[in-house]
């Protein structure tokens, strides 16, 4: 049915179509019963208020009136609201999402169009969608701080507003984005002045990468219960991180057409860089993937390999991968106190291990999919024993320094 036909259905017919839609997404019987029990109360509400056709506004009004007349707990409130949101999405033809993203509060005046133009410029410069979202968030926060200082619109921006708002920024990484945005306002003619030079510069601290030993990583892998369906999934996707160093975004997006079991290869286009990457399908990884795909993966259509194991059976997010990684670190009894313990640490550990086993930098760079030739050189500093081989012997003291060390006063 098209959306016009759906909108013309009676509420009872709409509810039946909606529940069949959820059933096709593998919602279980109990969940469907709860949805029907919750939503069927809207029909008498419509009759009571002489409402002939259901609209999304009707659902919202029903929810507000229901809360006004009934004292219920937060869990029940969320359940009702979720059911109505799902129904409204179906009624409006919006694409199904696992979680509804909270819409950003619109900025007043000409702020929003300026921010939209900036986002378009970022896309034209080749920024990925997630990068543009992050940059827009930084700028939105900055503009809100300008507004809080009394700045009414973009044309009213002044050195005072800019400097005060910059000092309110908590994440100093945002300064570079704000500087680029202010430069954009000037070069695009939106504002006559260039305030980008007023934004402070911030040099990010270079952190020594967290690594885990091969013994710890093997212990981590052994902590995964491979007898359960979720355990088979977790083991397969985490081996891609521990043995091949794949990024989280590439793991959760991995599809069946990127696996070549016949030639033992994995061929992907990296989410972060957009560059092609070819990796060997190691025997352990091949076995784990085959076990999950053939014996544990939900029997639904689609090419994405790693799925949720509760309805709807859609692809997992990187947050699931991070959560599971932390859980297995703890299950393995590995000390993660004060150390990073996400999937990315496996890339650091793999890179460090290869570098310190005298694998050429270029080979390590290609395996990890880095575009920067110098990206993996810092891992070499982590092997202190190998660095000792190149230590320069401390020269013996002489002259005035020798006298000083002996207790003399001459320096």
C-alpha positions as YAML, in Angstrom:
chain: A
units: angstrom
residues:
- id: 1
  name: UNK
  ca: [0.00, 0.00, 0.00]
- id: 2
  name: UNK
  ca: [1.14, 3.54, -0.68]
- id: 3
  name: UNK
  ca: [1.10, 6.24, 1.98]
- id: 4
  name: UNK
  ca: [-2.09, 7.86, 0.68]
- id: 5
  name: UNK
  ca: [-3.96, 4.56, 1.04]
- id: 6
  name: UNK
  ca: [-2.55, 4.06, 4.53]
- id: 7
  name: UNK
  ca: [-3.71, 7.53, 5.62]
- id: 8
  name: UNK
  ca: [-7.25, 6.75, 4.39]
- id: 9
  name: UNK
  ca: [-7.58, 3.58, 6.50]
- id: 10
  name: UNK
  ca: [-9.82, 3.45, 9.54]
- id: 11
  name: UNK
  ca: [-7.87, 3.31, 12.79]
- id: 12
  name: UNK
  ca: [-8.63, -0.37, 13.25]
- id: 13
  name: UNK
  ca: [-7.40, -1.17, 9.75]
- id: 14
  name: UNK
  ca: [-4.34, 1.03, 10.31]
- id: 15
  name: UNK
  ca: [-3.50, -0.81, 13.51]
- id: 16
  name: UNK
  ca: [-3.81, -4.20, 11.79]
- id: 17
  name: UNK
  ca: [-1.53, -3.12, 8.94]
- id: 18
  name: UNK
  ca: [0.97, -1.65, 11.39]
- id: 19
  name: UNK
  ca: [1.16, -4.85, 13.45]
- id: 20
  name: UNK
  ca: [1.67, -6.94, 10.31]
- id: 21
  name: UNK
  ca: [4.49, -4.54, 9.38]
- id: 22
  name: UNK
  ca: [6.15, -5.16, 12.76]
- id: 23
  name: UNK
  ca: [5.57, -8.90, 12.43]
- id: 24
  name: UNK
  ca: [7.46, -8.83, 9.13]
- id: 25
  name: UNK
  ca: [10.36, -7.29, 11.05]
- id: 26
  name: UNK
  ca: [10.40, -10.37, 13.32]
- id: 27
  name: UNK
  ca: [8.75, -8.80, 16.38]
- id: 28
  name: UNK
  ca: [7.76, -11.63, 18.71]
- id: 29
  name: UNK
  ca: [4.17, -12.48, 19.57]
- id: 30
  name: UNK
  ca: [4.23, -11.04, 23.10]
- id: 31
  name: UNK
  ca: [5.55, -7.68, 21.87]
- id: 32
  name: UNK
  ca: [2.85, -7.51, 19.21]
- id: 33
  name: UNK
  ca: [0.18, -8.25, 21.82]
- id: 34
  name: UNK
  ca: [1.51, -5.45, 24.03]
- id: 35
  name: UNK
  ca: [1.54, -3.02, 21.09]
- id: 36
  name: UNK
  ca: [-2.07, -3.90, 20.23]
- id: 37
  name: UNK
  ca: [-3.17, -3.58, 23.87]
- id: 38
  name: UNK
  ca: [-1.54, -0.16, 24.12]
- id: 39
  name: UNK
  ca: [-2.63, 1.31, 20.80]
- id: 40
  name: UNK
  ca: [-6.21, 0.01, 20.56]
- id: 41
  name: UNK
  ca: [-7.17, 2.48, 23.32]
- id: 42
  name: UNK
  ca: [-6.69, 5.30, 20.81]
- id: 43
  name: UNK
  ca: [-9.83, 4.26, 18.88]
- id: 44
  name: UNK
  ca: [-12.33, 4.99, 21.71]
- id: 45
  name: UNK
  ca: [-10.39, 8.20, 22.41]
- id: 46
  name: UNK
  ca: [-11.00, 9.28, 18.79]
- id: 47
  name: UNK
  ca: [-14.70, 8.43, 19.06]
- id: 48
  name: UNK
  ca: [-14.99, 10.38, 22.31]
- id: 49
  name: UNK
  ca: [-13.50, 13.48, 20.67]
- id: 50
  name: UNK
  ca: [-15.30, 13.08, 17.30]
- id: 51
  name: UNK
  ca: [-12.07, 12.43, 15.40]
- id: 52
  name: UNK
  ca: [-12.69, 10.58, 12.15]
- id: 53
  name: UNK
  ca: [-9.17, 10.08, 10.78]
- id: 54
  name: UNK
  ca: [-5.98, 9.29, 12.63]
- id: 55
  name: UNK
  ca: [-3.05, 11.69, 12.33]
- id: 56
  name: UNK
  ca: [0.26, 11.90, 14.14]
- id: 57
  name: UNK
  ca: [-1.13, 14.83, 16.15]
- id: 58
  name: UNK
  ca: [-3.94, 12.58, 17.41]
- id: 59
  name: UNK
  ca: [-1.40, 10.14, 18.81]
- id: 60
  name: UNK
  ca: [0.49, 12.91, 20.60]
- id: 61
  name: UNK
  ca: [-2.71, 14.37, 22.04]
- id: 62
  name: UNK
  ca: [-3.84, 10.96, 23.24]
- id: 63
  name: UNK
  ca: [-0.50, 10.42, 24.99]
- id: 64
  name: UNK
  ca: [-0.65, 13.80, 26.73]
- id: 65
  name: UNK
  ca: [-4.26, 13.32, 27.85]
- id: 66
  name: UNK
  ca: [-3.56, 9.77, 29.01]
- id: 67
  name: UNK
  ca: [-0.71, 10.97, 31.23]
- id: 68
  name: UNK
  ca: [-2.92, 13.72, 32.64]
- id: 69
  name: UNK
  ca: [-5.59, 11.20, 33.65]
- id: 70
  name: UNK
  ca: [-3.39, 8.29, 34.78]
- id: 71
  name: UNK
  ca: [-0.48, 8.01, 37.20]
- id: 72
  name: UNK
  ca: [1.99, 5.54, 35.66]
- id: 73
  name: UNK
  ca: [5.68, 4.83, 36.04]
- id: 74
  name: UNK
  ca: [8.44, 5.94, 33.69]
- id: 75
  name: UNK
  ca: [8.83, 2.47, 32.13]
- id: 76
  name: UNK
  ca: [5.17, 2.41, 31.14]
- id: 77
  name: UNK
  ca: [5.38, 6.01, 29.87]
- id: 78
  name: UNK
  ca: [8.27, 5.07, 27.59]
- id: 79
  name: UNK
  ca: [6.45, 1.98, 26.36]
- id: 80
  name: UNK
  ca: [3.36, 3.98, 25.36]
- id: 81
  name: UNK
  ca: [5.42, 6.73, 23.76]
- id: 82
  name: UNK
  ca: [7.51, 4.21, 21.80]
- id: 83
  name: UNK
  ca: [4.40, 2.47, 20.48]
- id: 84
  name: UNK
  ca: [2.88, 5.77, 19.35]
- id: 85
  name: UNK
  ca: [6.13, 6.90, 17.73]
- id: 86
  name: UNK
  ca: [6.36, 3.64, 15.83]
- id: 87
  name: UNK
  ca: [2.76, 4.00, 14.66]
- id: 88
  name: UNK
  ca: [3.35, 7.61, 13.63]
- id: 89
  name: UNK
  ca: [6.47, 6.67, 11.67]
- id: 90
  name: UNK
  ca: [4.50, 3.98, 9.84]
- id: 91
  name: UNK
  ca: [1.60, 6.36, 9.20]
- id: 92
  name: UNK
  ca: [3.96, 9.05, 7.86]
- id: 93
  name: UNK
  ca: [6.06, 6.71, 5.74]
- id: 94
  name: UNK
  ca: [9.27, 7.40, 7.65]
- id: 95
  name: UNK
  ca: [12.02, 4.79, 7.48]
- id: 96
  name: UNK
  ca: [12.17, 2.42, 10.44]
- id: 97
  name: UNK
  ca: [14.98, 3.16, 12.89]
- id: 98
  name: UNK
  ca: [15.94, 1.25, 16.01]
- id: 99
  name: UNK
  ca: [16.15, 4.43, 18.06]
- id: 100
  name: UNK
  ca: [14.64, 7.80, 17.30]
- id: 101
  name: UNK
  ca: [17.32, 10.46, 17.11]
- id: 102
  name: UNK
  ca: [16.62, 13.53, 19.17]
- id: 103
  name: UNK
  ca: [16.17, 16.48, 16.83]
- id: 104
  name: UNK
  ca: [18.47, 19.41, 17.43]
- id: 105
  name: UNK
  ca: [16.87, 22.60, 18.67]
- id: 106
  name: UNK
  ca: [16.62, 25.06, 15.77]
- id: 107
  name: UNK
  ca: [18.60, 28.25, 16.07]
- id: 108
  name: UNK
  ca: [16.79, 31.58, 15.60]
- id: 109
  name: UNK
  ca: [17.14, 34.12, 12.82]
- id: 110
  name: UNK
  ca: [19.77, 33.57, 10.14]
- id: 111
  name: UNK
  ca: [21.84, 31.21, 12.28]
- id: 112
  name: UNK
  ca: [20.24, 28.03, 10.94]
- id: 113
  name: UNK
  ca: [20.60, 28.89, 7.21]
- id: 114
  name: UNK
  ca: [24.25, 29.86, 7.81]
- id: 115
  name: UNK
  ca: [24.92, 26.58, 9.58]
- id: 116
  name: UNK
  ca: [23.20, 24.67, 6.76]
- id: 117
  name: UNK
  ca: [25.38, 26.44, 4.17]
- id: 118
  name: UNK
  ca: [28.46, 25.56, 6.19]
- id: 119
  name: UNK
  ca: [27.45, 21.88, 6.30]
- id: 120
  name: UNK
  ca: [26.97, 21.92, 2.51]
- id: 121
  name: UNK
  ca: [30.47, 23.38, 2.13]
- id: 122
  name: UNK
  ca: [31.88, 20.58, 4.29]
- id: 123
  name: UNK
  ca: [30.19, 17.95, 2.10]
- id: 124
  name: UNK
  ca: [31.57, 19.61, -1.02]
- id: 125
  name: UNK
  ca: [35.03, 19.49, 0.54]
- id: 126
  name: UNK
  ca: [34.70, 15.70, 0.77]
- id: 127
  name: UNK
  ca: [33.83, 15.34, 4.46]
- id: 128
  name: UNK
  ca: [31.96, 12.17, 5.41]
- id: 129
  name: UNK
  ca: [28.46, 12.35, 6.87]
- id: 130
  name: UNK
  ca: [29.58, 11.67, 10.45]
- id: 131
  name: UNK
  ca: [32.32, 14.29, 10.15]
- id: 132
  name: UNK
  ca: [29.83, 16.90, 8.98]
- id: 133
  name: UNK
  ca: [27.52, 16.02, 11.87]
- id: 134
  name: UNK
  ca: [30.33, 16.48, 14.36]
- id: 135
  name: UNK
  ca: [31.43, 19.80, 12.84]
- id: 136
  name: UNK
  ca: [27.85, 21.06, 12.79]
- id: 137
  name: UNK
  ca: [27.49, 20.12, 16.44]
- id: 138
  name: UNK
  ca: [30.60, 22.10, 17.41]
- id: 139
  name: UNK
  ca: [29.38, 25.16, 15.49]
- id: 140
  name: UNK
  ca: [25.84, 24.85, 16.86]
- id: 141
  name: UNK
  ca: [27.19, 24.85, 20.43]
- id: 142
  name: UNK
  ca: [29.37, 27.85, 19.62]
- id: 143
  name: UNK
  ca: [26.44, 29.79, 18.15]
- id: 144
  name: UNK
  ca: [24.28, 28.97, 21.17]
- id: 145
  name: UNK
  ca: [27.00, 30.45, 23.39]
- id: 146
  name: UNK
  ca: [27.03, 33.57, 21.20]
- id: 147
  name: UNK
  ca: [23.25, 33.82, 21.57]
- id: 148
  name: UNK
  ca: [23.55, 33.45, 25.35]
- id: 149
  name: UNK
  ca: [25.87, 36.48, 25.30]
- id: 150
  name: UNK
  ca: [23.20, 38.56, 23.55]
- id: 151
  name: UNK
  ca: [24.14, 38.12, 19.89]
- id: 152
  name: UNK
  ca: [20.83, 38.25, 17.97]
- id: 153
  name: UNK
  ca: [21.96, 36.99, 14.56]
- id: 154
  name: UNK
  ca: [25.01, 36.15, 12.43]
- id: 155
  name: UNK
  ca: [25.28, 39.73, 11.21]
- id: 156
  name: UNK
  ca: [25.64, 40.87, 14.84]
- id: 157
  name: UNK
  ca: [28.73, 38.74, 15.48]
- id: 158
  name: UNK
  ca: [31.54, 40.83, 16.91]
- id: 159
  name: UNK
  ca: [35.03, 40.23, 18.37]
- id: 160
  name: UNK
  ca: [33.53, 40.38, 21.85]
- id: 161
  name: UNK
  ca: [30.89, 37.72, 21.18]
- id: 162
  name: UNK
  ca: [33.37, 35.46, 19.37]
- id: 163
  name: UNK
  ca: [36.09, 35.57, 22.04]
- id: 164
  name: UNK
  ca: [33.63, 35.09, 24.92]
- id: 165
  name: UNK
  ca: [31.94, 32.16, 23.20]
- id: 166
  name: UNK
  ca: [35.32, 30.55, 22.39]
- id: 167
  name: UNK
  ca: [36.27, 30.69, 26.07]
- id: 168
  name: UNK
  ca: [33.03, 28.83, 26.87]
- id: 169
  name: UNK
  ca: [33.99, 25.90, 24.61]
- id: 170
  name: UNK
  ca: [34.84, 22.88, 26.76]
- id: 171
  name: UNK
  ca: [36.21, 20.62, 24.04]
- id: 172
  name: UNK
  ca: [39.17, 22.53, 22.63]
- id: 173
  name: UNK
  ca: [39.13, 20.37, 19.49]
- id: 174
  name: UNK
  ca: [36.12, 22.47, 18.49]
- id: 175
  name: UNK
  ca: [38.24, 25.60, 18.11]
- id: 176
  name: UNK
  ca: [39.62, 24.45, 14.75]
- id: 177
  name: UNK
  ca: [36.07, 23.84, 13.46]
- id: 178
  name: UNK
  ca: [34.86, 27.22, 14.74]
- id: 179
  name: UNK
  ca: [37.84, 28.91, 13.08]
- id: 180
  name: UNK
  ca: [36.94, 27.25, 9.77]
- id: 181
  name: UNK
  ca: [33.28, 28.27, 10.18]
- id: 182
  name: UNK
  ca: [34.15, 31.93, 10.82]
- id: 183
  name: UNK
  ca: [36.47, 31.92, 7.79]
- id: 184
  name: UNK
  ca: [33.60, 30.43, 5.76]
- id: 185
  name: UNK
  ca: [31.24, 33.25, 6.84]
- id: 186
  name: UNK
  ca: [33.74, 35.76, 5.51]
- id: 187
  name: UNK
  ca: [34.73, 34.08, 2.25]
- id: 188
  name: UNK
  ca: [31.12, 33.27, 1.35]
- id: 189
  name: UNK
  ca: [30.01, 36.85, 1.95]
- id: 190
  name: UNK
  ca: [27.64, 35.98, 4.79]
- id: 191
  name: UNK
  ca: [29.57, 38.30, 7.12]
- id: 192
  name: UNK
  ca: [31.75, 41.21, 6.08]
- id: 193
  name: UNK
  ca: [34.44, 40.53, 8.71]
- id: 194
  name: UNK
  ca: [36.79, 37.59, 9.21]
- id: 195
  name: UNK
  ca: [36.88, 36.69, 12.91]
- id: 196
  name: UNK
  ca: [38.73, 33.40, 12.42]
- id: 197
  name: UNK
  ca: [42.01, 34.91, 13.67]
- id: 198
  name: UNK
  ca: [40.39, 35.53, 17.06]
- id: 199
  name: UNK
  ca: [39.94, 31.81, 17.75]
- id: 200
  name: UNK
  ca: [42.76, 30.39, 19.93]
- id: 201
  name: UNK
  ca: [44.92, 27.56, 18.64]
- id: 202
  name: UNK
  ca: [44.99, 24.29, 20.49]
- id: 203
  name: UNK
  ca: [47.56, 21.54, 20.14]
- id: 204
  name: UNK
  ca: [46.14, 18.20, 21.09]
- id: 205
  name: UNK
  ca: [48.20, 16.13, 23.52]
- id: 206
  name: UNK
  ca: [49.71, 13.09, 21.82]
- id: 207
  name: UNK
  ca: [48.79, 10.05, 23.88]
- id: 208
  name: UNK
  ca: [50.84, 6.88, 23.91]
- id: 209
  name: UNK
  ca: [48.59, 4.18, 22.41]
- id: 210
  name: UNK
  ca: [47.21, 1.53, 24.72]
- id: 211
  name: UNK
  ca: [48.33, -1.98, 23.86]
- id: 212
  name: UNK
  ca: [47.70, -5.44, 25.23]
- id: 213
  name: UNK
  ca: [50.08, -8.36, 25.01]
- id: 214
  name: UNK
  ca: [49.46, -11.38, 22.79]
- id: 215
  name: UNK
  ca: [48.88, -13.42, 25.94]
- id: 216
  name: UNK
  ca: [46.20, -10.99, 27.13]
- id: 217
  name: UNK
  ca: [44.48, -10.93, 23.74]
- id: 218
  name: UNK
  ca: [44.36, -14.74, 23.62]
- id: 219
  name: UNK
  ca: [42.92, -14.71, 27.12]
- id: 220
  name: UNK
  ca: [40.34, -12.17, 25.94]
- id: 221
  name: UNK
  ca: [39.33, -14.34, 22.98]
- id: 222
  name: UNK
  ca: [39.00, -17.42, 25.21]
- id: 223
  name: UNK
  ca: [36.57, -15.55, 27.49]
- id: 224
  name: UNK
  ca: [33.92, -15.48, 24.74]
- id: 225
  name: UNK
  ca: [31.25, -18.17, 25.09]
- id: 226
  name: UNK
  ca: [31.07, -19.72, 21.64]
- id: 227
  name: UNK
  ca: [28.22, -22.08, 22.51]
- id: 228
  name: UNK
  ca: [25.52, -19.39, 22.30]
- id: 229
  name: UNK
  ca: [24.32, -17.58, 19.18]
- id: 230
  name: UNK
  ca: [25.39, -14.16, 20.49]
- id: 231
  name: UNK
  ca: [28.72, -15.63, 21.57]
- id: 232
  name: UNK
  ca: [29.32, -16.95, 18.05]
- id: 233
  name: UNK
  ca: [28.54, -13.49, 16.67]
- id: 234
  name: UNK
  ca: [30.78, -11.72, 19.16]
- id: 235
  name: UNK
  ca: [33.65, -14.14, 18.61]
- id: 236
  name: UNK
  ca: [33.52, -13.70, 14.83]
- id: 237
  name: UNK
  ca: [33.37, -9.92, 14.86]
- id: 238
  name: UNK
  ca: [36.00, -9.52, 17.60]
- id: 239
  name: UNK
  ca: [38.45, -11.79, 15.77]
- id: 240
  name: UNK
  ca: [38.22, -9.30, 12.91]
- id: 241
  name: UNK
  ca: [39.49, -6.70, 15.39]
- id: 242
  name: UNK
  ca: [42.12, -8.78, 17.23]
- id: 243
  name: UNK
  ca: [43.58, -10.69, 14.26]
- id: 244
  name: UNK
  ca: [43.07, -8.25, 11.38]
- id: 245
  name: UNK
  ca: [42.87, -4.89, 13.14]
- id: 246
  name: UNK
  ca: [39.66, -3.84, 11.39]
- id: 247
  name: UNK
  ca: [37.94, -0.67, 12.59]
- id: 248
  name: UNK
  ca: [34.62, -0.92, 14.45]
- id: 249
  name: UNK
  ca: [32.70, 0.86, 11.69]
- id: 250
  name: UNK
  ca: [33.98, -1.58, 9.07]
- id: 251
  name: UNK
  ca: [33.18, -4.60, 11.23]
- id: 252
  name: UNK
  ca: [29.53, -3.71, 11.89]
- id: 253
  name: UNK
  ca: [29.00, -2.85, 8.19]
- id: 254
  name: UNK
  ca: [30.67, -6.02, 6.87]
- id: 255
  name: UNK
  ca: [28.48, -7.77, 4.30]
- id: 256
  name: UNK
  ca: [28.45, -11.21, 2.75]
- id: 257
  name: UNK
  ca: [29.47, -9.88, -0.67]
- id: 258
  name: UNK
  ca: [32.72, -8.59, 0.86]
- id: 259
  name: UNK
  ca: [33.76, -12.10, 1.90]
- id: 260
  name: UNK
  ca: [35.49, -14.33, -0.61]
- id: 261
  name: UNK
  ca: [35.62, -17.77, 1.00]
- id: 262
  name: UNK
  ca: [36.84, -19.33, -2.24]
- id: 263
  name: UNK
  ca: [40.03, -17.26, -2.24]
- id: 264
  name: UNK
  ca: [40.23, -16.54, 1.52]
- id: 265
  name: UNK
  ca: [40.01, -12.77, 1.14]
- id: 266
  name: UNK
  ca: [38.07, -9.86, 2.59]
- id: 267
  name: UNK
  ca: [37.61, -6.80, 0.34]
- id: 268
  name: UNK
  ca: [36.02, -3.68, 1.83]
- id: 269
  name: UNK
  ca: [35.83, 0.06, 1.28]
- id: 270
  name: UNK
  ca: [36.78, 1.64, 4.60]
- id: 271
  name: UNK
  ca: [34.10, 3.75, 6.24]
- id: 272
  name: UNK
  ca: [36.62, 6.26, 7.60]
- id: 273
  name: UNK
  ca: [38.83, 6.86, 4.57]
- id: 274
  name: UNK
  ca: [36.75, 5.67, 1.62]
- id: 275
  name: UNK
  ca: [39.80, 3.69, 0.48]
- id: 276
  name: UNK
  ca: [39.69, 0.04, -0.62]
- id: 277
  name: UNK
  ca: [41.27, -2.50, 1.74]
- id: 278
  name: UNK
  ca: [42.06, -6.15, 1.05]
- id: 279
  name: UNK
  ca: [42.75, -8.49, 3.94]
- id: 280
  name: UNK
  ca: [43.51, -12.21, 4.17]
- id: 281
  name: UNK
  ca: [40.74, -14.40, 5.54]
- id: 282
  name: UNK
  ca: [42.80, -16.16, 8.20]
- id: 283
  name: UNK
  ca: [41.77, -19.76, 9.07]
- id: 284
  name: UNK
  ca: [40.53, -18.83, 12.59]
- id: 285
  name: UNK
  ca: [38.58, -15.87, 11.24]
- id: 286
  name: UNK
  ca: [37.16, -17.89, 8.35]
- id: 287
  name: UNK
  ca: [35.99, -20.65, 10.71]
- id: 288
  name: UNK
  ca: [34.38, -18.18, 13.14]
- id: 289
  name: UNK
  ca: [32.54, -16.33, 10.37]
- id: 290
  name: UNK
  ca: [31.27, -19.54, 8.78]
- id: 291
  name: UNK
  ca: [30.09, -20.84, 12.16]
- id: 292
  name: UNK
  ca: [28.13, -17.67, 12.87]
- id: 293
  name: UNK
  ca: [26.65, -17.26, 9.39]
- id: 294
  name: UNK
  ca: [25.60, -20.90, 9.07]
- id: 295
  name: UNK
  ca: [24.60, -21.74, 12.63]
- id: 296
  name: UNK
  ca: [23.74, -18.62, 14.61]
- id: 297
  name: UNK
  ca: [22.84, -15.64, 12.43]
- id: 298
  name: UNK
  ca: [19.08, -14.85, 12.41]
- id: 299
  name: UNK
  ca: [17.44, -16.25, 9.29]
- id: 300
  name: UNK
  ca: [16.52, -12.95, 7.68]
- id: 301
  name: UNK
  ca: [17.25, -11.45, 4.29]
- id: 302
  name: UNK
  ca: [19.96, -8.88, 3.84]
- id: 303
  name: UNK
  ca: [23.70, -8.84, 3.23]
- id: 304
  name: UNK
  ca: [24.89, -7.37, 6.55]
- id: 305
  name: UNK
  ca: [26.55, -10.13, 8.53]
- id: 306
  name: UNK
  ca: [26.37, -9.04, 12.17]
- id: 307
  name: UNK
  ca: [22.83, -8.51, 13.42]
- id: 308
  name: UNK
  ca: [20.90, -7.89, 16.59]
- id: 309
  name: UNK
  ca: [19.52, -11.08, 18.09]
- id: 310
  name: UNK
  ca: [16.23, -9.54, 19.16]
- id: 311
  name: UNK
  ca: [13.63, -8.11, 16.82]
- id: 312
  name: UNK
  ca: [14.03, -6.25, 14.61]
- id: 313
  name: UNK
  ca: [16.99, -8.20, 13.31]
- id: 314
  name: UNK
  ca: [18.96, -5.26, 11.95]
- id: 315
  name: UNK
  ca: [22.66, -4.53, 11.86]
- id: 316
  name: UNK
  ca: [24.33, -3.77, 15.18]
- id: 317
  name: UNK
  ca: [25.91, -0.43, 16.02]
- id: 318
  name: UNK
  ca: [29.51, 0.26, 17.01]
- id: 319
  name: UNK
  ca: [28.28, 0.88, 20.57]
- id: 320
  name: UNK
  ca: [27.31, -2.81, 20.78]
- id: 321
  name: UNK
  ca: [30.82, -3.77, 19.72]
- id: 322
  name: UNK
  ca: [32.34, -1.46, 22.36]
- id: 323
  name: UNK
  ca: [30.05, -2.81, 25.06]
- id: 324
  name: UNK
  ca: [30.84, -6.42, 24.25]
- id: 325
  name: UNK
  ca: [34.58, -5.69, 24.16]
- id: 326
  name: UNK
  ca: [34.49, -4.24, 27.68]
- id: 327
  name: UNK
  ca: [32.40, -7.15, 28.90]
- id: 328
  name: UNK
  ca: [34.85, -9.76, 27.65]
- id: 329
  name: UNK
  ca: [37.86, -7.87, 29.01]
- id: 330
  name: UNK
  ca: [36.27, -8.10, 32.44]
- id: 331
  name: UNK
  ca: [35.21, -11.72, 31.96]
- id: 332
  name: UNK
  ca: [38.82, -12.56, 31.08]
- id: 333
  name: UNK
  ca: [40.06, -10.93, 34.27]
- id: 334
  name: UNK
  ca: [42.34, -8.54, 32.38]
- id: 335
  name: UNK
  ca: [43.23, -5.39, 34.28]
- id: 336
  name: UNK
  ca: [41.88, -2.40, 32.32]
- id: 337
  name: UNK
  ca: [42.21, 0.13, 35.13]
- id: 338
  name: UNK
  ca: [43.25, 3.47, 33.68]
- id: 339
  name: UNK
  ca: [43.65, 1.94, 30.22]
- id: 340
  name: UNK
  ca: [41.57, 2.27, 27.08]
- id: 341
  name: UNK
  ca: [39.67, -0.94, 26.48]
- id: 342
  name: UNK
  ca: [37.64, -0.47, 23.32]
- id: 343
  name: UNK
  ca: [37.97, -2.34, 20.01]
- id: 344
  name: UNK
  ca: [40.44, 0.26, 18.72]
- id: 345
  name: UNK
  ca: [43.05, -0.93, 21.24]
- id: 346
  name: UNK
  ca: [43.34, -4.12, 19.18]
- id: 347
  name: UNK
  ca: [44.57, -2.05, 16.23]
- id: 348
  name: UNK
  ca: [47.22, -0.51, 18.48]
- id: 349
  name: UNK
  ca: [48.20, -3.90, 19.85]
- id: 350
  name: UNK
  ca: [48.41, -5.50, 16.42]
- id: 351
  name: UNK
  ca: [50.42, -2.61, 14.99]
- id: 352
  name: UNK
  ca: [52.85, -2.63, 17.92]
- id: 353
  name: UNK
  ca: [53.28, -6.37, 17.71]
- id: 354
  name: UNK
  ca: [54.04, -6.30, 13.99]
- id: 355
  name: UNK
  ca: [56.41, -3.32, 14.20]
- id: 356
  name: UNK
  ca: [58.33, -4.85, 17.05]
- id: 357
  name: UNK
  ca: [58.54, -8.15, 15.14]
- id: 358
  name: UNK
  ca: [60.39, -6.22, 12.42]
- id: 359
  name: UNK
  ca: [57.47, -6.17, 9.99]
- id: 360
  name: UNK
  ca: [58.14, -3.23, 7.63]
- id: 361
  name: UNK
  ca: [56.21, -0.05, 8.35]
- id: 362
  name: UNK
  ca: [54.71, 0.00, 4.88]
- id: 363
  name: UNK
  ca: [53.30, -3.51, 5.32]
- id: 364
  name: UNK
  ca: [51.77, -2.59, 8.69]
- id: 365
  name: UNK
  ca: [50.31, 0.59, 7.21]
- id: 366
  name: UNK
  ca: [48.63, -1.33, 4.40]
- id: 367
  name: UNK
  ca: [47.23, -4.01, 6.71]
- id: 368
  name: UNK
  ca: [45.66, -1.40, 9.01]
- id: 369
  name: UNK
  ca: [44.41, 0.71, 6.11]
- id: 370
  name: UNK
  ca: [46.25, 3.90, 7.14]
- id: 371
  name: UNK
  ca: [46.64, 6.59, 4.49]
- id: 372
  name: UNK
  ca: [49.33, 8.50, 6.41]
- id: 373
  name: UNK
  ca: [52.77, 6.85, 5.95]
- id: 374
  name: UNK
  ca: [53.88, 8.00, 9.42]
- id: 375
  name: UNK
  ca: [50.73, 6.87, 11.23]
- id: 376
  name: UNK
  ca: [52.18, 3.68, 12.73]
- id: 377
  name: UNK
  ca: [55.73, 4.79, 13.55]
- id: 378
  name: UNK
  ca: [54.80, 5.82, 17.08]
- id: 379
  name: UNK
  ca: [54.04, 2.19, 17.95]
- id: 380
  name: UNK
  ca: [57.73, 1.42, 17.74]
- id: 381
  name: UNK
  ca: [58.33, 3.45, 20.91]
- id: 382
  name: UNK
  ca: [56.30, 1.00, 22.97]
- id: 383
  name: UNK
  ca: [58.81, -1.85, 22.92]
- id: 384
  name: UNK
  ca: [61.28, -0.68, 25.56]
- id: 385
  name: UNK
  ca: [63.42, -3.82, 25.35]
- id: 386
  name: UNK
  ca: [64.08, -3.29, 21.64]
- id: 387
  name: UNK
  ca: [64.77, 0.40, 22.19]
- id: 388
  name: UNK
  ca: [67.46, -0.54, 24.71]
- id: 389
  name: UNK
  ca: [69.40, -2.17, 21.86]
- id: 390
  name: UNK
  ca: [69.86, 1.29, 20.36]
- id: 391
  name: UNK
  ca: [70.59, 3.16, 23.57]
- id: 392
  name: UNK
  ca: [73.70, 5.37, 23.53]
- id: 393
  name: UNK
  ca: [76.12, 4.75, 26.37]
- id: 394
  name: UNK
  ca: [76.28, 7.63, 28.85]
- id: 395
  name: UNK
  ca: [79.74, 9.25, 28.64]
- id: 396
  name: UNK
  ca: [81.91, 9.33, 31.74]
- id: 397
  name: UNK
  ca: [81.95, 12.70, 33.58]
- id: 398
  name: UNK
  ca: [84.94, 14.91, 33.07]
- id: 399
  name: UNK
  ca: [86.28, 18.38, 33.77]
- id: 400
  name: UNK
  ca: [84.20, 20.72, 35.96]
- id: 401
  name: UNK
  ca: [81.18, 18.41, 35.87]
- id: 402
  name: UNK
  ca: [83.31, 15.59, 37.37]
- id: 403
  name: UNK
  ca: [84.48, 17.94, 40.15]
- id: 404
  name: UNK
  ca: [80.86, 18.95, 40.82]
- id: 405
  name: UNK
  ca: [79.72, 15.30, 41.12]
- id: 406
  name: UNK
  ca: [82.62, 14.63, 43.55]
- id: 407
  name: UNK
  ca: [81.27, 17.28, 45.89]
- id: 408
  name: UNK
  ca: [83.17, 20.28, 44.61]
- id: 409
  name: UNK
  ca: [81.61, 23.66, 44.08]
- id: 410
  name: UNK
  ca: [82.96, 24.44, 40.63]
- id: 411
  name: UNK
  ca: [80.41, 24.14, 37.85]
...
